[in-house]
Structure formats: C-alpha cells, structure tokens
Amino acid sequence: MSILSSSTNQKALALGAIAGIRAMTAPALLSNHFHHSPTIFLEGTKLGYLQKSGVATGTKLLAVLEMLGDKIPNVPDRIKPIELLPRVVSGGLVGATLAEANGESRITGGLLGVVGALASSYVFFFLRTRLVKITGLPDATFALMEDALALKAGSAILK
C-alpha cells in the first residue's frame, strides 16, 4: 500500500470535511468534476461509475434535496448516528475516489475522508449551534452559510 502524496492527502481530508458539512455535496462535486474531466485511473474500477453523466446529475439532485431538507425544523442533529453515518460513508467514498483517481491507495484515501467527515460534522454542528445562540439569528441563516461554504470550498478543492 503506497503512502498518499501530500496533495492527495489534503484533498481527501478536505473533501471528506465537505461531506461532514453536507453529505451529498461532496460526491456531487466530485462526480461532476470527474464527469467533465474523466481519468483513466477510475475507468474499469468499482469507483468508475462516479464519472458517468447520470451519476453526476443524480448526486447533484440529491445534494439540492439535502440542502432543502437541512432547513426543515426538527431534522435530527448531524452528530446523531442516523445523520452521521451518511456523512462518514460519503467522506470515505470521496477520499477513496480521489486517491484512486491519482493512482494511490483508496483505503488510505477513504480513511482520510472518513476522518475529515467526522471532524467537520462535530465542528460545524457545535459552531452552528453556538452562533445561533450568540447572535440570535435563525438557524436557517447559518444553514445557508454552510451550503455556500460547502459548494465554494468543495469546488476549490477540486481545481
């Protein structure tokens, strides 16, 4: 098993962190990226499906639905197992895919993605909770900020 390059390490961890903010945004951005810039390293692999047009479209739709759902009152906290599990799986998926796309170990990349997703799930949960309490602004205000951050940072990671 090879050790991932520093750049791949950083991208796997960072895109995993995006998955911790919004579980479907990370795979949507990654699938869109590889659909428009396919790599031979993913062709014929178990993760190659992420380069397909239909997958790119479907994950974008799911990401939008997740963003809308996040604004619904009484949605379980992202650190509850039912909400944390998809973030962790998503982080692992994007980390493994980035590693494989760079000809590196998808296991190491996946683990870094999981770590990023777990860390950011907790950080952004407590940050958002604290900001609502301190500012008195509606939770949806910070939810929209998270959406924007996930999209902007995720896009920057893949450039």
N, C-alpha and C positions, 0 to 999 in steps of 0.2 A: 504494500500500500504506500503510495507516494504521499509526501507532505505537500499540501496545497501551497501554491505561490501566495505571497503576501497579498497581491491584488485579488486573487480568488477568495482567500480567507476573508478579507474585508468585505467583499461583495456578498458572500454567502451569509455572513453575520449581519450585515446591514439590511439585505433584502429579507432575511428572517425577522429582523426587527420590524420591518414594514408589515409583515404577516401578523405580528403581535398587535399592531395598531388596527389593521383591517385584514382579516384572514384571506379574503378573496382578492384584495387589491394586488398583493404580491404576485400570485400566479397569473393574474390578468395582465399585469405589466410585463412579466417575463414571457408569457405566451405570445403576447403582441410583439415583443421585441424579436423573439426567435421566428415568428411567422414572417416578419419583414426582413430579418437577417438570419436565415437558417444557417446551421452549422453542420458539417459532416460528422462531427463527434456525436451528435444526437440521432442521426439517421440510423434506423435499424435497432435502436436501443429501446428499452422499456419506457424511457422518458421522451422519446422522439415525437410522441403524439402532441406534445406542447407546441410544436412548430406548425400544426395544422390550422387552417383558417377557421374551421368550425369550433375548435377548442378555444382559439383566441376570442372569437365572438361570444361564445358561451361563458367564458370566465369573466369577460367584461360585463355581461348582463348580470351575472351573479354578484360581481363587485358592486354594481349600482344598487341592486336589491339589498345587499348587506348595508350599504351606506344609508339607505332609506330606513331599513329596519332598526338601525342604531338610534334613530331619533324617536322611536316609539317608547313611551314611558313604560316602566316595569319590565324592560328587557333584562334578563339576568346579567349580572356583572361579568366582565370579561375574564375575571380570575376564578369564576365558578367552573368546575370541571366541564360542564356542558358547553361552555363558551371557550374555555381554554384549549380543549382538545383540537378543535379545527384550526386554531392558530398555530399550535405546535406541529400538527400534520402539514399545514401549509408551509411553515418555516422549514421543515425538513425537506419538503418537496422542492422548494425553490433553491435551497442550499445545495441539494444533491444535483439538481439540474444544472446550476451554474458550474459546479465542479466538473460534471461530466462533459459539459459543453467546452470546457477548457482542457479536456483530456486528463483530468485529475480524478482522485478518489471521490466517488459520490457518497461514500459512507462518512468520510471526514466533512465534506461539504454539507451533508444532511445534518450532521451533529451540530455544526456551527449554526446552521439555520434554525435548529430547534432552540439552541441557547439564545440566539437573538430574539426569537419569538417569545420565549418565556420571560426574558428580561424586560422587553418593551411592554409586554402585556401588563406586568405589575407596575412598571414605572409610569406608564400612561394612565393606568387606572387610578393610581394614587395622585398623580399630578392633576388629572381632570377633576377628581373629587375635591381636591384641595382648592383648586382655582374657582370652582363653583361656590364653595363655602366662603372663600376670601372676598370674591368680587360681588357675589350676589347675582351674577348673570345667569341666565338659563343654561342648563346643561347642553342643550342643542347648540348653543354658541360655540362651545368648546368641541363638540362633536364635529361641527363643520370645519373647525380649525384642524382637527385631526385628519379629516378627509383630505383637506388641501395639503397638509404635510405629507401624508402617505403617498399621494399622487405625485407631488413635486419631488420629494426625496427619492421615491422609487424610480421615477424617470431618470433622475440624475445618476443614480447608482448604475443604471444600465447603459449609460452613454460611454 
